[in-house]
Amino acid sequence: MKTQLTRILLGAALLSSHSSPQTAFGQAMPGVASLDLEVSNANAAKLRSRVVFIESTLKIDPEQPLLPDKATGYGVALSSRRIVALSFLVQGAQSIQVSGPQGSLPAQVILYDVERRVTILETAQDLKTIGLEAIQTAGPTAWEADAEVFALTSNLEGATVLSGVVLVDPDYPKFPGLLRTTLKLGAGMPIFDGKLDFLGYARTVTWDQDPLMFVGMPVINAAMTATRAAAQPRKKREKPPRPWWAK
């Protein structure tokens, strides 16, 4: 029952049409200025080479044929063959395709951390072959109050750029490695600073009460570190040497 409910919620929260660039994945809160058209177009072209479209084909329960068979969303290239994204995008996936401005590649999950909402995907080929480039991560000043942030509405040609600012509210509970902005985004859409360096991605799904929260690099790094630590083989415990008086 829990699995079925999760699939239904994910279907409502994450599914989108890749063929419809007007299916916007976010909006700016009232009072946030829109970008100058020329600047917006230039930023959109650069961000399209940084934002990865992810499509997961889900395992279908024959007894639940009306459940969605696809989940779609976004991520960014961490390196030449690895992508970081919202974990729910690949939950229950039997195959995954990642797309950039110049094509698509199959990918597989190499890290899945549902608690931190982080997944790492890997492709066999270099992501440059589909027009994607690895991101640079933003510095600490990008997390300061009122620092500018930017996001795409999709990674399709003709996509527009949303702009907002970082929110720092002393009365709001602080969660290490997560940040809040004035942008309401879904489907794991990434956000970038004024230099178009990566800040994090939207963590919001249907049941979340705060639609302004983003997973930042500290959380992503923690997920990768925890996985590496868990994969380390335990060293064989050596017996301590016998003291001289016991020889």
N, C-alpha and C positions, 0 to 999 in steps of 0.2 A: 504494500500500500504506500509506504514511504517513497519507494522508487517511482511509482506511478505519479504520485503528487509532485515529486521533483521534476519529472519530465514535463508535466503539464505547465508548471511554473516557468521552467526554462524555455518551453516553447513560446510562451507569451512574452517572456522578457528578452529573449535573445534572437529569435528568428527574424530574418529580414530578407528583402529581395535584393540580390546582387545586381539585378538588371535595372533597378530603379534608384538612380542617384538622388532622387527627391525624397527617398525614405530617410529623413534626417535622423541622426543618432544623437542629437543634442540641441541644446538651446542655451542662450545666455540669459541670465537673470535680468529683470528690468533695470534699466539704468546703466547697463554695460554698453559702451560705444561699439559700433560696428567698424570694421576696418575700411580704410580707403580702398576702392576697387582695384587699383593698380598694385598696391601692396598686398592685398588679399590674393590676387591671381599669382603673384610671384611666390608668396608663401605656400599657396596650395600646390604649385608645381614641385617645390622642394619637399613638402611634407608627403606628397604621394609616393616619393621614392623611399620614404622612411616607414610608412604605414602598411602593414601586411593585412590582406583580407584572408580570413580563415573560414573554411567550410568543412564541417564535420558531418559525415554520414553516420547516423545513429543506428544502433541495434534495435530492431523492432520486435516487440512482443506480439506473436500472432493473435493473442487474446485481446490485444489493445491496438487494433489497426488504425485508430483515429489519432493516436499520438504522433507528434511531429517526427519526421525522419531526417531532418536536417537541423543543425545549429550553426549559426554564422555570427561572425564578429571580427575583431581586430587585434593586432599585436604589433610588435616592432622587432626588427632584426637586432639581436644582441651581438652577433658575429657573422661571419660569412655563411654559416649553415645553421645557426640557431636563432630561434624566435621565442620571445617571452610573451605570454598572454594570460588572460583571465582563465582560471582553471575550469569554470563551468562550461566554457565553449567546447571542450573536448570530453566532457563527462559522458560515458557510454558510447564513445565513438568507435566504429569499426574501421573507418578510414578517414583520412584528413588531407585536404588540399589547401595549399597556401598560394596566394596570388599577389602579383605586383603589376606594375604598368605594362610589363612585356611578357606576361604569361603566367603559368601555374606549375607547381611542383607538388608531388606527394610528400607528406611529412609524417613523422612518428613521434609519440610522446616519450621523452626520456626523463622527465621529472613531473610529478603531479602532487601538489600540496594544496589540498582543499581547505585546510585551516587558514592558510595565508592567502588563498585564492590565486595561486601562482602555478602556471605550467610552463615547461620548456619543451619546444618542439625542435626536431632536427630533420634536415633534408639531406639527401645524398649528394645533391649538386649545390654549387655556390649560388647564393641568392642573387648575385649580380646578374645571373643569366635571365632572371625575370624582372630586372630593372630595380632591384632593391639594394639599399646600402645600410651598413651597420650604423646604429645611432651613436651619438656622443651623449654622455649623461650630463645633466645640468649641475652647476655648482651650488653651494649652500645659500648664496644670495637669492637664488631663484625660489627659495622656500619662504622668503620674508613676506610680511604682510603687504598686500597691494602690488606684488610683483606680477607682471603681465604673463598670461598663459594663452596658448593657442591650440586649437584642435580642428580637425577636418570634420565635415559632415558625412563623408564617405571617402573611399580611396579611388573613386571613379573619376574619369575625365569630366571636368565641369563642376567638381565638388567645390564648395565654398569653405571659408575659414571662419570659425567662431573665435572671438577673443573674450577674455575675462581676466580676473585677478585672483591671487591667492588670498584665502580668508584665514585670518588668525584672530580667534575670539578667545580672550582669556577666561571667559565663563563657560566655554564649550569643553567637554571632556577631551583630553589629549590621548591619541593612540600612536605609539611609536611607529615611525615609518610610513604613516598615512598622512595625507594632506587633503585640505578642502579648498575648493575654488568656487567661483560664481558660475561655473559651467555645469549644466545638468546633462550628463552624457551616459550612454549605456553601451552594451555589447563590447565592453573592454576597450573602448576608444582611447587611444593614447593622447596625452597632452604634452606640450612643449613650452619652453621658456622663450624669451625674446630673441635669443640666438638660435632658436629652433633645435635646442638640445632637449633630450628626453627627460621628463619629470616623473611620469608615472602613467597609469591607465585607470579608467573608470572601473570601480569594483561593484557598482550598483546592479542588483537584480531585483526581481519583483518584490520580495519580502523585506528589502532594506528600507528603513525609515529615513535615512539620510541619503539623498540622491547626489550629494556634492562631494562624496568621499572618493579618494584615489589611492591606489596602491603605488607607493614610491619605491625607489631603488633600494633603500635600506631593508624593506620587507623582501624584495626579490633576492637580494644578496643573502639574507638570512635563510630563505628557502633553499638556495643552492648550497650554502655552507652546511646546513643541517643534513642535506642529502649526501654530501660528500663525507661528512662525519659518520653517518650511518653505514656508508659503504666501506669504510675502512676496516680491514680485518683486524681482529683483536690479536694483540701480541701474546705469544705464549708466555705464561707467567713462569719466571725462573725461580728456582729455589734459592733462598738466601744462603750465602756461604756459612758453613758451620764455624762457630767461634773457636778461638784457639784452645779454650779450655775443654771443649767437647771432642777434640780430635784425639 
